[in-house]
Amino acid sequence: MKSSLRYGTLLLLLLFGACDKWQVKPDLITMQIADHQEDCMGVFQQRCLLVKIDEETNWGYFYSGIDGFTYEEGYEYRLIVRREPVKNPPQDASSIRYILVNIVEKRKI
């Protein structure tokens, strides 16, 4: 009885230890970028891109940058972006890195 209890406890610990719901696995997302930025408040007052990720219908603030992407005001973009975790990010920085894979569309508004 004691050994089955020990094995059961060990199994539960292994299962819970393997599950990290906060961990982001590298993946590709589609990102739509609005033709203008807005003032927003992160760690400090800044200008944020307005984005829709995948099939979202509402615009949201995007506080991070996208490696390899240069934004131009007046254009709306559709991008393919790789999202990957950052190991040991600074305390006030994002734990996710965004890297441009492809500009699918750049449209003058």
C-alpha positions as CSV (number, residue, x, y, z in Angstrom):
1,M,0.0,0.0,0.0
2,K,2.8,2.4,0.9
3,S,4.7,1.8,-2.3
4,S,1.6,2.4,-4.5
5,L,1.0,5.7,-2.6
6,R,4.6,6.7,-3.2
7,Y,4.4,5.9,-6.9
8,G,1.1,7.8,-7.2
9,T,2.6,10.8,-5.5
10,L,5.7,10.6,-7.7
11,L,3.6,10.4,-10.8
12,L,1.5,13.4,-9.7
13,L,4.7,15.4,-9.1
14,L,6.1,14.5,-12.5
15,L,2.9,15.4,-14.2
16,F,2.5,18.8,-12.5
17,G,6.2,19.6,-12.9
18,A,5.9,18.9,-16.7
19,C,2.9,21.2,-17.1
20,D,3.9,24.9,-17.3
21,K,0.9,26.8,-18.5
22,W,2.9,30.0,-18.7
23,Q,5.5,28.7,-21.0
24,V,5.2,29.9,-24.6
25,K,6.3,27.4,-27.2
26,P,7.8,28.8,-30.5
27,D,4.9,29.2,-33.0
28,L,3.9,31.2,-36.0
29,I,1.1,33.8,-35.8
30,T,-0.6,36.1,-38.2
31,M,-0.5,39.7,-37.1
32,Q,-2.4,42.6,-38.6
33,I,-0.9,46.0,-37.9
34,A,-3.0,49.2,-38.0
35,D,-2.0,52.3,-40.1
36,H,-1.4,54.4,-37.0
37,Q,-0.1,54.1,-33.4
38,E,-1.7,55.3,-30.2
39,D,-0.3,56.6,-26.9
40,C,-0.2,53.9,-24.3
41,M,1.2,53.3,-20.9
42,G,3.6,50.4,-20.3
43,V,6.6,50.8,-17.9
44,F,6.5,54.4,-19.2
45,Q,4.4,56.5,-21.6
46,Q,5.0,55.3,-25.2
47,R,3.5,54.9,-28.6
48,C,2.1,51.4,-29.3
49,L,1.2,49.6,-32.5
50,L,-2.4,48.5,-32.8
51,V,-2.6,44.8,-33.6
52,K,-5.0,41.9,-34.2
53,I,-3.4,38.5,-33.7
54,D,-4.7,35.6,-35.7
55,E,-8.5,35.8,-35.9
56,E,-9.1,38.6,-33.2
57,T,-11.7,41.1,-34.1
58,N,-10.7,44.0,-31.8
59,W,-7.5,46.0,-32.0
60,G,-5.1,45.8,-29.0
61,Y,-2.0,47.6,-27.9
62,F,1.3,45.9,-28.8
63,Y,4.0,47.1,-26.4
64,S,6.9,45.0,-27.8
65,G,8.9,45.4,-31.1
66,I,9.1,42.9,-33.9
67,D,12.7,41.9,-34.8
68,G,13.3,42.6,-38.5
69,F,10.2,44.8,-39.0
70,T,10.2,48.5,-39.6
71,Y,6.8,50.2,-39.2
72,E,5.7,53.0,-41.5
73,E,2.8,55.2,-40.4
74,G,0.0,55.3,-43.0
75,Y,0.3,51.6,-44.0
76,E,-1.7,48.6,-42.8
77,Y,0.3,45.4,-42.6
78,R,-0.5,41.7,-42.5
79,L,2.6,39.8,-41.1
80,I,3.6,36.3,-40.3
81,V,5.6,36.4,-37.1
82,R,7.4,33.8,-35.0
83,R,6.8,34.1,-31.3
84,E,9.3,32.5,-29.0
85,P,10.1,32.6,-25.3
86,V,13.0,34.7,-23.9
87,K,15.0,33.0,-21.2
88,N,15.6,35.2,-18.2
89,P,14.2,38.5,-19.5
90,P,14.9,41.7,-17.6
91,Q,12.3,42.4,-15.0
92,D,10.5,45.1,-17.0
93,A,10.8,43.4,-20.4
94,S,8.6,40.9,-22.3
95,S,9.2,37.2,-21.8
96,I,8.2,36.7,-25.5
97,R,10.3,37.7,-28.6
98,Y,8.5,38.5,-31.9
99,I,10.5,37.9,-35.1
100,L,9.3,38.8,-38.6
101,V,9.0,35.8,-40.9
102,N,7.2,37.4,-43.9
103,I,5.3,40.6,-44.9
104,V,2.2,39.2,-46.5
105,E,0.6,42.5,-47.3
106,K,1.5,46.2,-47.0
107,R,-1.4,48.5,-48.0
108,K,-1.4,52.3,-48.1
109,I,-4.4,53.7,-46.2
